[in-house]
């Protein structure tokens, strides 16, 4: 559905070009390299090794020199804080098949995974759950080591987050969001493979 929406945007006149792919990022073979690679709502699926594999592919196969990767990253702070909560959600207006649901938030602190459970109120045995690995900015920086990419920018709702100073922060935009947006660029300290 999101890819279909992105395809609709392609028809609006603008500079440059846009290639939209729906594929398995572990196996997809792309023709050429790109100025920008975007990954939405897929980072954190699988293990840390899976994330490093994706990041290495972006760095060494998909980005042009000087390019950027734009990725949304799930944060651990809000899922950990909201663990054990549940909300009753009304059916979505105008969405065929949408039903009343109960959403439950769980958090695994050992593996730093958010577990999001969805249960239709009329059919409780049809509950589904999804899980995603969450990363603090410090975890992400460690994950990037050896991938060929480095962190250039972190944003929450369009606001830059300072991740380079040694100032201790106990509040700010990262404390209240499910995820944040990052710009990754090639790490000049590594030779391309």
Buried (B, 14 or more C-beta within 10 A) or exposed (E): EEEEEBEEEEEEEEEEEEEEEEEEBEEEEBEEEBEBBEBEEBBBBBEBEBBBBBBBBBBBBBBEEEBBBBBBBBBBBBBBEBBEEEEEEEEEEEEEEEBEBBEBBBBBEEEBBBBBBBBBEEEEEEEEEEBBBBBBBEBBEEBBEEBBBBBEBBBBEEEEBEBEEEEEEEEEBBEEBBBBBBBBBBBEEBEEE
